[in-house]
Amino acid sequence: MTPPVCAGLYIGSSFAGVNIGKLKRAVSPFLAVTNVVFFLLTYVTDLVLWILSLRQLLATYQLLL
């Protein structure tokens, strides 16, 4: 994990009084989903372009109302 994530886990475990191992197990599904989304947005460029075109389509639709 990157240093900001590790530092956040360490600080969060000390504030909550929870073992860092328990906190890491609890946070790992969210980190996995974040990594998958990051991978998709980085390597599947059509996905990013589709999101942008969808945003433009919705903006156009709002102007027509």
PQR file of N, CA, C, O and H, with PARSE charges and radii, in Angstrom:
ATOM      1  N   MET A   1       0.840  -1.183   0.000 -0.4000 1.5000
ATOM      2  CA  MET A   1       0.000   0.000   0.000 -0.0000 2.0000
ATOM      3  C   MET A   1       0.881   1.241   0.000  0.5500 1.7000
ATOM      4  O   MET A   1       2.043   1.208   0.406 -0.5500 1.4000
ATOM      5  N   THR A   2       0.304   2.310  -0.458 -0.4000 1.5000
ATOM      6  CA  THR A   2       1.058   3.557  -0.533 -0.0000 2.0000
ATOM      7  C   THR A   2       1.194   4.165   0.855  0.5500 1.7000
ATOM      8  O   THR A   2       0.395   3.869   1.744 -0.5500 1.4000
ATOM      9  H   THR A   2      -0.640   2.337  -0.788  0.4000 1.0000
ATOM     10  N   PRO A   3       2.194   5.009   1.045 -0.5600 1.5000
ATOM     11  CA  PRO A   3       2.411   5.597   2.374  0.2800 2.0000
ATOM     12  C   PRO A   3       1.218   6.358   2.953  0.5500 1.7000
ATOM     13  O   PRO A   3       0.977   6.236   4.154 -0.5500 1.4000
ATOM     14  N   PRO A   4       0.447   7.143   2.169 -0.5600 1.5000
ATOM     15  CA  PRO A   4      -0.689   7.822   2.804  0.2800 2.0000
ATOM     16  C   PRO A   4      -1.739   6.855   3.356  0.5500 1.7000
ATOM     17  O   PRO A   4      -2.345   7.119   4.394 -0.5500 1.4000
ATOM     18  N   VAL A   5      -1.953   5.730   2.657 -0.4000 1.5000
ATOM     19  CA  VAL A   5      -2.936   4.755   3.136 -0.0000 2.0000
ATOM     20  C   VAL A   5      -2.443   4.107   4.419  0.5500 1.7000
ATOM     21  O   VAL A   5      -3.204   3.945   5.373 -0.5500 1.4000
ATOM     22  H   VAL A   5      -1.461   5.515   1.814  0.4000 1.0000
ATOM     23  N   CYS A   6      -1.184   3.742   4.439 -0.4000 1.5000
ATOM     24  CA  CYS A   6      -0.629   3.102   5.635 -0.0000 2.0000
ATOM     25  C   CYS A   6      -0.630   4.058   6.823  0.5500 1.7000
ATOM     26  O   CYS A   6      -0.945   3.663   7.945 -0.5500 1.4000
ATOM     27  H   CYS A   6      -0.566   3.874   3.664  0.4000 1.0000
ATOM     28  N   ALA A   7      -0.278   5.303   6.574 -0.4000 1.5000
ATOM     29  CA  ALA A   7      -0.289   6.286   7.661 -0.0000 2.0000
ATOM     30  C   ALA A   7      -1.708   6.494   8.176  0.5500 1.7000
ATOM     31  O   ALA A   7      -1.925   6.611   9.382 -0.5500 1.4000
ATOM     32  H   ALA A   7      -0.022   5.624   5.662  0.4000 1.0000
ATOM     33  N   GLY A   8      -2.668   6.540   7.268 -0.4000 1.5000
ATOM     34  CA  GLY A   8      -4.066   6.696   7.679 -0.0000 2.0000
ATOM     35  C   GLY A   8      -4.551   5.511   8.490  0.5500 1.7000
ATOM     36  O   GLY A   8      -5.273   5.684   9.473 -0.5500 1.4000
ATOM     37  H   GLY A   8      -2.493   6.446   6.288  0.4000 1.0000
ATOM     38  N   LEU A   9      -4.162   4.305   8.088 -0.4000 1.5000
ATOM     39  CA  LEU A   9      -4.546   3.116   8.858 -0.0000 2.0000
ATOM     40  C   LEU A   9      -3.909   3.131  10.246  0.5500 1.7000
ATOM     41  O   LEU A   9      -4.561   2.792  11.234 -0.5500 1.4000
ATOM     42  H   LEU A   9      -3.576   4.164   7.290  0.4000 1.0000
ATOM     43  N   TYR A  10      -2.655   3.519  10.321 -0.4000 1.5000
ATOM     44  CA  TYR A  10      -1.960   3.556  11.608 -0.0000 2.0000
ATOM     45  C   TYR A  10      -2.593   4.590  12.535  0.5500 1.7000
ATOM     46  O   TYR A  10      -2.824   4.310  13.711 -0.5500 1.4000
ATOM     47  H   TYR A  10      -2.125   3.794   9.519  0.4000 1.0000
ATOM     48  N   ILE A  11      -2.870   5.765  12.018 -0.4000 1.5000
ATOM     49  CA  ILE A  11      -3.484   6.818  12.833 -0.0000 2.0000
ATOM     50  C   ILE A  11      -4.906   6.425  13.213  0.5500 1.7000
ATOM     51  O   ILE A  11      -5.324   6.640  14.351 -0.5500 1.4000
ATOM     52  H   ILE A  11      -2.682   5.992  11.062  0.4000 1.0000
ATOM     53  N   GLY A  12      -5.653   5.853  12.272 -0.4000 1.5000
ATOM     54  CA  GLY A  12      -7.022   5.425  12.569 -0.0000 2.0000
ATOM     55  C   GLY A  12      -7.067   4.326  13.614  0.5500 1.7000
ATOM     56  O   GLY A  12      -7.959   4.310  14.462 -0.5500 1.4000
ATOM     57  H   GLY A  12      -5.314   5.678  11.348  0.4000 1.0000
ATOM     58  N   SER A  13      -6.109   3.403  13.560 -0.4000 1.5000
ATOM     59  CA  SER A  13      -6.102   2.329  14.556 -0.0000 2.0000
ATOM     60  C   SER A  13      -5.750   2.858  15.937  0.5500 1.7000
ATOM     61  O   SER A  13      -6.265   2.371  16.944 -0.5500 1.4000
ATOM     62  H   SER A  13      -5.384   3.417  12.871  0.4000 1.0000
ATOM     63  N   SER A  14      -4.872   3.856  15.987 -0.4000 1.5000
ATOM     64  CA  SER A  14      -4.538   4.405  17.302 -0.0000 2.0000
ATOM     65  C   SER A  14      -5.689   5.226  17.877  0.5500 1.7000
ATOM     66  O   SER A  14      -5.919   5.197  19.086 -0.5500 1.4000
ATOM     67  H   SER A  14      -4.453   4.252  15.170  0.4000 1.0000
ATOM     68  N   PHE A  15      -6.418   5.958  17.031 -0.4000 1.5000
ATOM     69  CA  PHE A  15      -7.574   6.715  17.514 -0.0000 2.0000
ATOM     70  C   PHE A  15      -8.692   5.793  17.988  0.5500 1.7000
ATOM     71  O   PHE A  15      -9.308   6.036  19.025 -0.5500 1.4000
ATOM     72  H   PHE A  15      -6.232   5.982  16.049  0.4000 1.0000
ATOM     73  N   ALA A  16      -8.948   4.743  17.228 -0.4000 1.5000
ATOM     74  CA  ALA A  16     -10.054   3.850  17.551 -0.0000 2.0000
ATOM     75  C   ALA A  16      -9.687   2.822  18.604  0.5500 1.7000
ATOM     76  O   ALA A  16     -10.563   2.187  19.191 -0.5500 1.4000
ATOM     77  H   ALA A  16      -8.447   4.545  16.386  0.4000 1.0000
ATOM     78  N   GLY A  17      -8.399   2.657  18.844 -0.4000 1.5000
ATOM     79  CA  GLY A  17      -7.972   1.655  19.808 -0.0000 2.0000
ATOM     80  C   GLY A  17      -8.153   0.238  19.283  0.5500 1.7000
ATOM     81  O   GLY A  17      -8.383  -0.693  20.055 -0.5500 1.4000
ATOM     82  H   GLY A  17      -7.687   3.172  18.367  0.4000 1.0000
ATOM     83  N   VAL A  18      -8.048   0.079  17.967 -0.4000 1.5000
ATOM     84  CA  VAL A  18      -8.245  -1.214  17.319 -0.0000 2.0000
ATOM     85  C   VAL A  18      -6.892  -1.705  16.823  0.5500 1.7000
ATOM     86  O   VAL A  18      -6.033  -0.911  16.438 -0.5500 1.4000
ATOM     87  H   VAL A  18      -7.862   0.835  17.340  0.4000 1.0000
ATOM     88  N   ASN A  19      -6.713  -3.008  16.837 -0.4000 1.5000
ATOM     89  CA  ASN A  19      -5.505  -3.605  16.297 -0.0000 2.0000
ATOM     90  C   ASN A  19      -5.405  -3.268  14.806  0.5500 1.7000
ATOM     91  O   ASN A  19      -6.407  -3.298  14.093 -0.5500 1.4000
ATOM     92  H   ASN A  19      -7.411  -3.653  17.150  0.4000 1.0000
ATOM     93  N   ILE A  20      -4.208  -2.949  14.344 -0.4000 1.5000
ATOM     94  CA  ILE A  20      -4.047  -2.549  12.941 -0.0000 2.0000
ATOM     95  C   ILE A  20      -4.360  -3.704  11.996  0.5500 1.7000
ATOM     96  O   ILE A  20      -4.769  -3.469  10.859 -0.5500 1.4000
ATOM     97  H   ILE A  20      -3.394  -2.924  14.923  0.4000 1.0000
ATOM     98  N   GLY A  21      -4.179  -4.939  12.437 -0.4000 1.5000
ATOM     99  CA  GLY A  21      -4.521  -6.094  11.610 -0.0000 2.0000
ATOM    100  C   GLY A  21      -6.016  -6.193  11.364  0.5500 1.7000
ATOM    101  O   GLY A  21      -6.448  -6.477  10.247 -0.5500 1.4000
ATOM    102  H   GLY A  21      -3.847  -5.131  13.360  0.4000 1.0000
ATOM    103  N   LYS A  22      -6.809  -5.959  12.406 -0.4000 1.5000
ATOM    104  CA  LYS A  22      -8.268  -5.966  12.249 -0.0000 2.0000
ATOM    105  C   LYS A  22      -8.727  -4.846  11.324  0.5500 1.7000
ATOM    106  O   LYS A  22      -9.607  -5.034  10.484 -0.5500 1.4000
ATOM    107  H   LYS A  22      -6.458  -5.728  13.313  0.4000 1.0000
ATOM    108  N   LEU A  23      -8.118  -3.683  11.493 -0.4000 1.5000
ATOM    109  CA  LEU A  23      -8.498  -2.539  10.665 -0.0000 2.0000
ATOM    110  C   LEU A  23      -8.120  -2.777   9.208  0.5500 1.7000
ATOM    111  O   LEU A  23      -8.866  -2.413   8.299 -0.5500 1.4000
ATOM    112  H   LEU A  23      -7.403  -3.530  12.176  0.4000 1.0000
ATOM    113  N   LYS A  24      -6.963  -3.388   8.988 -0.4000 1.5000
ATOM    114  CA  LYS A  24      -6.534  -3.680   7.618 -0.0000 2.0000
ATOM    115  C   LYS A  24      -7.480  -4.675   6.957  0.5500 1.7000
ATOM    116  O   LYS A  24      -7.813  -4.526   5.781 -0.5500 1.4000
ATOM    117  H   LYS A  24      -6.356  -3.684   9.726  0.4000 1.0000
ATOM    118  N   ARG A  25      -7.916  -5.694   7.706 -0.4000 1.5000
ATOM    119  CA  ARG A  25      -8.870  -6.655   7.148 -0.0000 2.0000
ATOM    120  C   ARG A  25     -10.209  -5.992   6.850  0.5500 1.7000
ATOM    121  O   ARG A  25     -10.868  -6.349   5.873 -0.5500 1.4000
ATOM    122  H   ARG A  25      -7.645  -5.815   8.661  0.4000 1.0000
ATOM    123  N   ALA A  26     -10.616  -5.040   7.668 -0.4000 1.5000
ATOM    124  CA  ALA A  26     -11.901  -4.371   7.458 -0.0000 2.0000
ATOM    125  C   ALA A  26     -11.858  -3.419   6.260  0.5500 1.7000
ATOM    126  O   ALA A  26     -12.865  -3.242   5.574 -0.5500 1.4000
ATOM    127  H   ALA A  26     -10.081  -4.750   8.461  0.4000 1.0000
ATOM    128  N   VAL A  27     -10.724  -2.821   6.011 -0.4000 1.5000
ATOM    129  CA  VAL A  27     -10.599  -1.819   4.954 -0.0000 2.0000
ATOM    130  C   VAL A  27     -10.212  -2.450   3.611  0.5500 1.7000
ATOM    131  O   VAL A  27     -10.421  -1.834   2.566 -0.5500 1.4000
ATOM    132  H   VAL A  27      -9.906  -2.965   6.569  0.4000 1.0000
ATOM    133  N   SER A  28      -9.666  -3.634   3.620 -0.4000 1.5000
ATOM    134  CA  SER A  28      -9.143  -4.242   2.390 -0.0000 2.0000
ATOM    135  C   SER A  28     -10.181  -4.408   1.272  0.5500 1.7000
ATOM    136  O   SER A  28      -9.813  -4.221   0.112 -0.5500 1.4000
ATOM    137  H   SER A  28      -9.496  -4.135   4.469  0.4000 1.0000
ATOM    138  N   PRO A  29     -11.459  -4.749   1.538 -0.5600 1.5000
ATOM    139  CA  PRO A  29     -12.409  -4.805   0.410  0.2800 2.0000
ATOM    140  C   PRO A  29     -12.594  -3.458  -0.286  0.5500 1.7000
ATOM    141  O   PRO A  29     -12.731  -3.405  -1.508 -0.5500 1.4000
ATOM    142  N   PHE A  30     -12.599  -2.384   0.479 -0.4000 1.5000
ATOM    143  CA  PHE A  30     -12.748  -1.057  -0.114 -0.0000 2.0000
ATOM    144  C   PHE A  30     -11.519  -0.688  -0.932  0.5500 1.7000
ATOM    145  O   PHE A  30     -11.640  -0.077  -1.994 -0.5500 1.4000
ATOM    146  H   PHE A  30     -12.488  -2.427   1.472  0.4000 1.0000
ATOM    147  N   LEU A  31     -10.345  -1.053  -0.448 -0.4000 1.5000
ATOM    148  CA  LEU A  31      -9.123  -0.791  -1.201 -0.0000 2.0000
ATOM    149  C   LEU A  31      -9.079  -1.623  -2.480  0.5500 1.7000
ATOM    150  O   LEU A  31      -8.581  -1.158  -3.505 -0.5500 1.4000
ATOM    151  H   LEU A  31     -10.247  -1.549   0.415  0.4000 1.0000
ATOM    152  N   ALA A  32      -9.594  -2.840  -2.423 -0.4000 1.5000
ATOM    153  CA  ALA A  32      -9.624  -3.693  -3.610 -0.0000 2.0000
ATOM    154  C   ALA A  32     -10.535  -3.094  -4.677  0.5500 1.7000
ATOM    155  O   ALA A  32     -10.174  -3.061  -5.853 -0.5500 1.4000
ATOM    156  H   ALA A  32      -9.999  -3.217  -1.590  0.4000 1.0000
ATOM    157  N   VAL A  33     -11.694  -2.629  -4.280 -0.4000 1.5000
ATOM    158  CA  VAL A  33     -12.623  -2.001  -5.233 -0.0000 2.0000
ATOM    159  C   VAL A  33     -12.000  -0.736  -5.814  0.5500 1.7000
ATOM    160  O   VAL A  33     -12.122  -0.480  -7.012 -0.5500 1.4000
ATOM    161  H   VAL A  33     -11.987  -2.655  -3.324  0.4000 1.0000
ATOM    162  N   THR A  34     -11.339   0.049  -4.985 -0.4000 1.5000
ATOM    163  CA  THR A  34     -10.667   1.257  -5.462 -0.0000 2.0000
ATOM    164  C   THR A  34      -9.594   0.915  -6.486  0.5500 1.7000
ATOM    165  O   THR A  34      -9.459   1.600  -7.500 -0.5500 1.4000
ATOM    166  H   THR A  34     -11.240  -0.159  -4.012  0.4000 1.0000
ATOM    167  N   ASN A  35      -8.834  -0.138  -6.224 -0.4000 1.5000
ATOM    168  CA  ASN A  35      -7.787  -0.539  -7.159 -0.0000 2.0000
ATOM    169  C   ASN A  35      -8.370  -1.038  -8.474  0.5500 1.7000
ATOM    170  O   ASN A  35      -7.808  -0.766  -9.535 -0.5500 1.4000
ATOM    171  H   ASN A  35      -8.944  -0.694  -5.400  0.4000 1.0000
ATOM    172  N   VAL A  36      -9.474  -1.755  -8.429 -0.4000 1.5000
ATOM    173  CA  VAL A  36     -10.114  -2.230  -9.660 -0.0000 2.0000
ATOM    174  C   VAL A  36     -10.624  -1.049 -10.486  0.5500 1.7000
ATOM    175  O   VAL A  36     -10.427  -1.015 -11.701 -0.5500 1.4000
ATOM    176  H   VAL A  36      -9.931  -1.976  -7.568  0.4000 1.0000
ATOM    177  N   VAL A  37     -11.268  -0.093  -9.847 -0.4000 1.5000
ATOM    178  CA  VAL A  37     -11.766   1.086 -10.563 -0.0000 2.0000
ATOM    179  C   VAL A  37     -10.603   1.879 -11.152  0.5500 1.7000
ATOM    180  O   VAL A  37     -10.684   2.344 -12.289 -0.5500 1.4000
ATOM    181  H   VAL A  37     -11.428  -0.121  -8.861  0.4000 1.0000
ATOM    182  N   PHE A  38      -9.532   2.035 -10.393 -0.4000 1.5000
ATOM    183  CA  PHE A  38      -8.352   2.736 -10.888 -0.0000 2.0000
ATOM    184  C   PHE A  38      -7.771   2.016 -12.102  0.5500 1.7000
ATOM    185  O   PHE A  38      -7.397   2.656 -13.085 -0.5500 1.4000
ATOM    186  H   PHE A  38      -9.467   1.657  -9.469  0.4000 1.0000
ATOM    187  N   PHE A  39      -7.695   0.688 -12.036 -0.4000 1.5000
ATOM    188  CA  PHE A  39      -7.185  -0.090 -13.161 -0.0000 2.0000
ATOM    189  C   PHE A  39      -8.067   0.085 -14.398  0.5500 1.7000
ATOM    190  O   PHE A  39      -7.563   0.287 -15.503 -0.5500 1.4000
ATOM    191  H   PHE A  39      -7.998   0.168 -11.238  0.4000 1.0000
ATOM    192  N   LEU A  40      -9.385   0.005 -14.206 -0.4000 1.5000
ATOM    193  CA  LEU A  40     -10.301   0.142 -15.343 -0.0000 2.0000
ATOM    194  C   LEU A  40     -10.206   1.526 -15.978  0.5500 1.7000
ATOM    195  O   LEU A  40     -10.172   1.645 -17.202 -0.5500 1.4000
ATOM    196  H   LEU A  40      -9.795  -0.159 -13.308  0.4000 1.0000
ATOM    197  N   LEU A  41     -10.163   2.564 -15.158 -0.4000 1.5000
ATOM    198  CA  LEU A  41     -10.098   3.917 -15.698 -0.0000 2.0000
ATOM    199  C   LEU A  41      -8.755   4.202 -16.357  0.5500 1.7000
ATOM    200  O   LEU A  41      -8.668   5.041 -17.254 -0.5500 1.4000
ATOM    201  H   LEU A  41     -10.191   2.467 -14.163  0.4000 1.0000
ATOM    202  N   THR A  42      -7.708   3.508 -15.917 -0.4000 1.5000
ATOM    203  CA  THR A  42      -6.392   3.737 -16.484 -0.0000 2.0000
ATOM    204  C   THR A  42      -6.194   2.987 -17.791  0.5500 1.7000
ATOM    205  O   THR A  42      -5.657   3.547 -18.747 -0.5500 1.4000
ATOM    206  H   THR A  42      -7.779   2.827 -15.189  0.4000 1.0000
ATOM    207  N   TYR A  43      -6.617   1.730 -17.850 -0.4000 1.5000
ATOM    208  CA  TYR A  43      -6.284   0.894 -18.990 -0.0000 2.0000
ATOM    209  C   TYR A  43      -7.436   0.662 -19.971  0.5500 1.7000
ATOM    210  O   TYR A  43      -7.206   0.171 -21.076 -0.5500 1.4000
ATOM    211  H   TYR A  43      -7.053   1.274 -17.074  0.4000 1.0000
ATOM    212  N   VAL A  44      -8.645   0.998 -19.598 -0.4000 1.5000
ATOM    213  CA  VAL A  44      -9.775   0.878 -20.517 -0.0000 2.0000
ATOM    214  C   VAL A  44     -10.234   2.306 -20.824  0.5500 1.7000
ATOM    215  O   VAL A  44     -11.155   2.830 -20.197 -0.5500 1.4000
ATOM    216  H   VAL A  44      -8.832   1.396 -18.700  0.4000 1.0000
ATOM    217  N   THR A  45      -9.575   2.913 -21.792 -0.4000 1.5000
ATOM    218  CA  THR A  45      -9.819   4.331 -22.061 -0.0000 2.0000
ATOM    219  C   THR A  45     -11.217   4.587 -22.611  0.5500 1.7000
ATOM    220  O   THR A  45     -11.756   5.679 -22.431 -0.5500 1.4000
ATOM    221  H   THR A  45      -8.827   2.488 -22.301  0.4000 1.0000
ATOM    222  N   ASP A  46     -11.809   3.609 -23.271 -0.4000 1.5000
ATOM    223  CA  ASP A  46     -13.170   3.796 -23.777 -0.0000 2.0000
ATOM    224  C   ASP A  46     -14.166   4.020 -22.639  0.5500 1.7000
ATOM    225  O   ASP A  46     -15.174   4.704 -22.820 -0.5500 1.4000
ATOM    226  H   ASP A  46     -11.371   2.722 -23.417  0.4000 1.0000
ATOM    227  N   LEU A  47     -13.891   3.458 -21.493 -0.4000 1.5000
ATOM    228  CA  LEU A  47     -14.766   3.651 -20.333 -0.0000 2.0000
ATOM    229  C   LEU A  47     -14.775   5.114 -19.900  0.5500 1.7000
ATOM    230  O   LEU A  47     -15.831   5.669 -19.593 -0.5500 1.4000
ATOM    231  H   LEU A  47     -13.072   2.902 -21.346  0.4000 1.0000
ATOM    232  N   VAL A  48     -13.609   5.731 -19.878 -0.4000 1.5000
ATOM    233  CA  VAL A  48     -13.524   7.146 -19.499 -0.0000 2.0000
ATOM    234  C   VAL A  48     -14.246   8.008 -20.526  0.5500 1.7000
ATOM    235  O   VAL A  48     -14.979   8.931 -20.170 -0.5500 1.4000
ATOM    236  H   VAL A  48     -12.751   5.281 -20.128  0.4000 1.0000
ATOM    237  N   LEU A  49     -14.034   7.699 -21.801 -0.4000 1.5000
ATOM    238  CA  LEU A  49     -14.690   8.479 -22.848 -0.0000 2.0000
ATOM    239  C   LEU A  49     -16.192   8.291 -22.818  0.5500 1.7000
ATOM    240  O   LEU A  49     -16.934   9.225 -23.121 -0.5500 1.4000
ATOM    241  H   LEU A  49     -13.439   6.949 -22.090  0.4000 1.0000
ATOM    242  N   TRP A  50     -16.659   7.101 -22.458 -0.4000 1.5000
ATOM    243  CA  TRP A  50     -18.092   6.863 -22.350 -0.0000 2.0000
ATOM    244  C   TRP A  50     -18.686   7.677 -21.198  0.5500 1.7000
ATOM    245  O   TRP A  50     -19.772   8.241 -21.326 -0.5500 1.4000
ATOM    246  H   TRP A  50     -16.056   6.342 -22.212  0.4000 1.0000
ATOM    247  N   ILE A  51     -17.973   7.732 -20.085 -0.4000 1.5000
ATOM    248  CA  ILE A  51     -18.456   8.508 -18.939 -0.0000 2.0000
ATOM    249  C   ILE A  51     -18.548   9.984 -19.318  0.5500 1.7000
ATOM    250  O   ILE A  51     -19.513  10.659 -18.961 -0.5500 1.4000
ATOM    251  H   ILE A  51     -17.091   7.273 -19.981  0.4000 1.0000
ATOM    252  N   LEU A  52     -17.550  10.482 -20.038 -0.4000 1.5000
ATOM    253  CA  LEU A  52     -17.583  11.885 -20.457 -0.0000 2.0000
ATOM    254  C   LEU A  52     -18.712  12.154 -21.443  0.5500 1.7000
ATOM    255  O   LEU A  52     -19.374  13.188 -21.356 -0.5500 1.4000
ATOM    256  H   LEU A  52     -16.766   9.933 -20.328  0.4000 1.0000
ATOM    257  N   SER A  53     -18.939  11.242 -22.374 -0.4000 1.5000
ATOM    258  CA  SER A  53     -20.033  11.449 -23.329 -0.0000 2.0000
ATOM    259  C   SER A  53     -21.383  11.363 -22.632  0.5500 1.7000
ATOM    260  O   SER A  53     -22.315  12.078 -22.999 -0.5500 1.4000
ATOM    261  H   SER A  53     -18.401  10.402 -22.444  0.4000 1.0000
ATOM    262  N   LEU A  54     -21.499  10.504 -21.640 -0.4000 1.5000
ATOM    263  CA  LEU A  54     -22.740  10.413 -20.868 -0.0000 2.0000
ATOM    264  C   LEU A  54     -22.994  11.712 -20.110  0.5500 1.7000
ATOM    265  O   LEU A  54     -24.130  12.176 -20.018 -0.5500 1.4000
ATOM    266  H   LEU A  54     -20.742   9.923 -21.342  0.4000 1.0000
ATOM    267  N   ARG A  55     -21.937  12.288 -19.575 -0.4000 1.5000
ATOM    268  CA  ARG A  55     -22.065  13.558 -18.859 -0.0000 2.0000
ATOM    269  C   ARG A  55     -22.525  14.654 -19.817  0.5500 1.7000
ATOM    270  O   ARG A  55     -23.375  15.471 -19.465 -0.5500 1.4000
ATOM    271  H   ARG A  55     -21.013  11.911 -19.650  0.4000 1.0000
ATOM    272  N   GLN A  56     -21.967  14.674 -21.021 -0.4000 1.5000
ATOM    273  CA  GLN A  56     -22.362  15.671 -22.008 -0.0000 2.0000
ATOM    274  C   GLN A  56     -23.813  15.464 -22.440  0.5500 1.7000
ATOM    275  O   GLN A  56     -24.552  16.430 -22.626 -0.5500 1.4000
ATOM    276  H   GLN A  56     -21.275  14.010 -21.308  0.4000 1.0000
ATOM    277  N   LEU A  57     -24.214  14.217 -22.596 -0.4000 1.5000
ATOM    278  CA  LEU A  57     -25.586  13.912 -22.963 -0.0000 2.0000
ATOM    279  C   LEU A  57     -26.557  14.369 -21.882  0.5500 1.7000
ATOM    280  O   LEU A  57     -27.603  14.942 -22.186 -0.5500 1.4000
ATOM    281  H   LEU A  57     -23.614  13.432 -22.444  0.4000 1.0000
ATOM    282  N   LEU A  58     -26.215  14.118 -20.624 -0.4000 1.5000
ATOM    283  CA  LEU A  58     -27.079  14.556 -19.527 -0.0000 2.0000
ATOM    284  C   LEU A  58     -27.135  16.070 -19.429  0.5500 1.7000
ATOM    285  O   LEU A  58     -28.188  16.632 -19.127 -0.5500 1.4000
ATOM    286  H   LEU A  58     -25.366  13.652 -20.377  0.4000 1.0000
ATOM    287  N   ALA A  59     -26.024  16.735 -19.679 -0.4000 1.5000
ATOM    288  CA  ALA A  59     -26.013  18.200 -19.658 -0.0000 2.0000
ATOM    289  C   ALA A  59     -26.897  18.757 -20.775  0.5500 1.7000
ATOM    290  O   ALA A  59     -27.616  19.735 -20.569 -0.5500 1.4000
ATOM    291  H   ALA A  59     -25.168  16.280 -19.924  0.4000 1.0000
ATOM    292  N   THR A  60     -26.846  18.145 -21.939 -0.4000 1.5000
ATOM    293  CA  THR A  60     -27.702  18.567 -23.042 -0.0000 2.0000
ATOM    294  C   THR A  60     -29.162  18.360 -22.720  0.5500 1.7000
ATOM    295  O   THR A  60     -29.999  19.211 -23.020 -0.5500 1.4000
ATOM    296  H   THR A  60     -26.262  17.351 -22.106  0.4000 1.0000
ATOM    297  N   TYR A  61     -29.471  17.226 -22.107 -0.4000 1.5000
ATOM    298  CA  TYR A  61     -30.845  16.925 -21.739 -0.0000 2.0000
ATOM    299  C   TYR A  61     -31.360  17.923 -20.726  0.5500 1.7000
ATOM    300  O   TYR A  61     -32.521  18.327 -20.798 -0.5500 1.4000
ATOM    301  H   TYR A  61     -28.791  16.535 -21.863  0.4000 1.0000
ATOM    302  N   GLN A  62     -30.518  18.336 -19.776 -0.4000 1.5000
ATOM    303  CA  GLN A  62     -30.949  19.313 -18.774 -0.0000 2.0000
ATOM    304  C   GLN A  62     -31.235  20.675 -19.424  0.5500 1.7000
ATOM    305  O   GLN A  62     -32.122  21.409 -18.987 -0.5500 1.4000
ATOM    306  H   GLN A  62     -29.575  18.009 -19.717  0.4000 1.0000
ATOM    307  N   LEU A  63     -30.478  20.995 -20.459 -0.4000 1.5000
ATOM    308  CA  LEU A  63     -30.713  22.274 -21.133 -0.0000 2.0000
ATOM    309  C   LEU A  63     -32.028  22.263 -21.898  0.5500 1.7000
ATOM    310  O   LEU A  63     -32.660  23.308 -22.053 -0.5500 1.4000
ATOM    311  H   LEU A  63     -29.757  20.399 -20.814  0.4000 1.0000
ATOM    312  N   LEU A  64     -32.444  21.110 -22.372 -0.4000 1.5000
ATOM    313  CA  LEU A  64     -33.690  21.030 -23.126 -0.0000 2.0000
ATOM    314  C   LEU A  64     -34.911  21.127 -22.233  0.5500 1.7000
ATOM    315  O   LEU A  64     -35.986  21.499 -22.703 -0.5500 1.4000
ATOM    316  H   LEU A  64     -31.931  20.261 -22.246  0.4000 1.0000
ATOM    317  N   LEU A  65     -34.775  20.805 -20.969 -0.4000 1.5000
ATOM    318  CA  LEU A  65     -35.911  20.877 -20.052 -0.0000 2.0000
ATOM    319  C   LEU A  65     -36.173  22.278 -19.709  0.5500 1.7000
ATOM    320  O   LEU A  65     -37.094  22.565 -18.945 -0.5500 1.4000
ATOM    321  H   LEU A  65     -33.901  20.503 -20.587  0.4000 1.0000
TER
END
